[in-house]
Amino acid sequence: MKRALFLSVPLLFVIVIMAIFASQINRDTSFLPSVLIDKPVPEFELPAIEGIEEEIGDIPGFSTADLVGRVSVVNVWASWCVPCRQEHPLLTRLAEEDPGLFLVGINQKDAAENAISFLKELGNPYDAIGADNIGRVSIDWGIYGVPETFVVNAQGIITYKFVGALSEASYASSLLPAIEAAKQSGP
């Protein structure tokens, strides 16, 4: 009797763990809560990607101050990120469809020549790109991994965060409404 009980405890433990994992299979992994929602953009200043002016054109870096006074979309990306490549056409479309929007990129832990090659190949939708070479600014933004996309209202408040690559569905049902809500939230 004791032996049966001794053997059933680990089996019960394994069953409970499997049930927990099974319950998580269909959860929405793009929803990761952010403590920064409804908070001001972190203080930062990022330089432009080194050498980008010679290769692509004058694409400046940016800072906290650049995100105040207009609605902005901040996209964290890297050339080595396959999902970043997948979502890039949607960012290009966003820049074309909403030219008044300030679309900026944080290039995270990327070699300058690789970032420039990525943009030369796929095009540059960004108004400004900051090079976060050591990842410090990404940490301040609470980045889990690339890509991640934020909407910042004109007051410099983060109103929306999307983790992972944007898809046609998330672009239409999530990002665009978040941008519109940010535009309605004040001057």
N, C-alpha and C positions, 0 to 999 in steps of 0.2 A: 504494500500500500504506500509506504513512504517513498519507495523507488518510483512508482507511477506519479506521485505528486511531484517529486524532484525533477522528473523528466517533462512533466506538463507545464511547469512554470516557464522554462525557456521557450517552449513552443507557443504558449500564450503571449509571451513578450514579442516574439517574431510576428505573430498574427496581428497584434495591436500596431506594431510599426508598419506592417504592410498596409493596414487599413488607413493609417495616417497618410502614407505616400499616395495611395490610390485616391484619396479624397482631394489631393492637390493636383491631379493630372489635368483637369480642365480649368484650372483657375487662370485668371487673366494676369500674366506675368508683366504686362506693361504698366500695371498699377502698382507702384511702389510709393507709399506716402512720402511726402517731403516736408520736413520741418520748415522749409523756406517759403511755402505757399503763404501768401498774404503778408510776407515780410519783405523789407527792402533788399535790393540786390547787394550782395557782399561787396565790400570795398576791394577794388583790384585795378591794376593797370597792366595790359599785355602789349608787348611790341608786335609789330608786323612780322610775318614770316621772313626770315633772313633771305634776301635775294629775290623776293617775289616781284619787286618793282622792275627789275631787269628782265625777268622772264614773262610776266603776265601783265603788269601795269601797276599803277599806284593804288594798292589795296592796303589801307592803313591798319594798324592795330587799334585797339579800343580800350576804354576804361569804364568804370562805373558811371562817370558823368555823361558819357555818350548814350546811356540807356535811359536818361531822364528827358522828358519833354516830348516823347513820341512813343508809340507802341512799337515794341521790338520783339523779334523772335531770335533766340540764342540757340544755336545748334552746336553740340559738342561732337567732334568727329576726328577721325584719323585715317590716313591713307591705308593703313594695314587692316582696317576694319571692313570686313565683307558686308555687314548690314548697312554701313555708311554708304557704300557704293550702291546698294539696292534702293535706298531712300533718296539719293541725290537727285534723280529726275523730279521728284515731288518738290524738293526745295527750289529747283530751277523753275518749276511751274509757279510756285508761290511767288517768287521774285518777279515773274512776268505778269501774273494776274493782279498783284497788289504792289505796284511800284512805290507807293507811299510808305510801305512797311519797311522798317529798318531791320534787315536780315543780316545777322552777324554769326560768325563761326568762331568757336574756340577749338583750335587744332591741338589735340592733346598728345603729348609725348611722342612726337613725330619728327623724323629727320626732315629738314627744310626741303631738300631736293625731292623727297618722296611726296610731300604735301603739294609741292609745285607740280610735279608730274601728274598727280591725281587730278588737280584742277585743270591742267592743260588738256588732259584726256576727256574729262567729263564736263568741263565748263565751270565757270565761277558764278554762283548765284549770290554770293555774299557782298554786302556793302563794306564790310570790314572783317578782318580775321586776326585774332590774337593768337600768338604762339605760346602755348602753355607747356614749355619744354620739360619742366620738372613735375608738372601736375599739381602744383600748389593751389592754383585758382580753381581747378576742378574739384579739389577737396573742399574748398570753401563753398562751392556750389552744391556739394553733396552728391557728386557724380558717383554712380554705382559702376558704370562702364559706358563705353561708346556704342552706338550713338544715344544721346539724350537731347531733348528739345524742350525749351522753356519759352513761355510767353511772359513779357514784362509790360505792364501798363505805362502810361505816360508819366506817372508819379514815381516810376522806378521800383514798383512793387511786383514781385513774381506772382503771377496769378494762375499759372498752369505748368505742369511738368509731364512730359511723356518719356518713358524709358523704353529704349529699343528702337528698331527701325520703323519709321512711319510707313504705313501701307495705304493703298487707295482708300480703304475703309476708315482707318484711323485719321487720315488726312481730312476726309469729308465730314466724319461724324464727331471728331474730337478736336483736332487742331484748328480748323477754320472757325467753328463756334467759339473756341477759346479766344481767338484773335478778335472776333467781333465783340465778345463780352468785354475784353480789355479796352477796345475802342469806345465802348459805351460807358466805361467806368470813370470818365472824367476828361478834363481838357488834355 
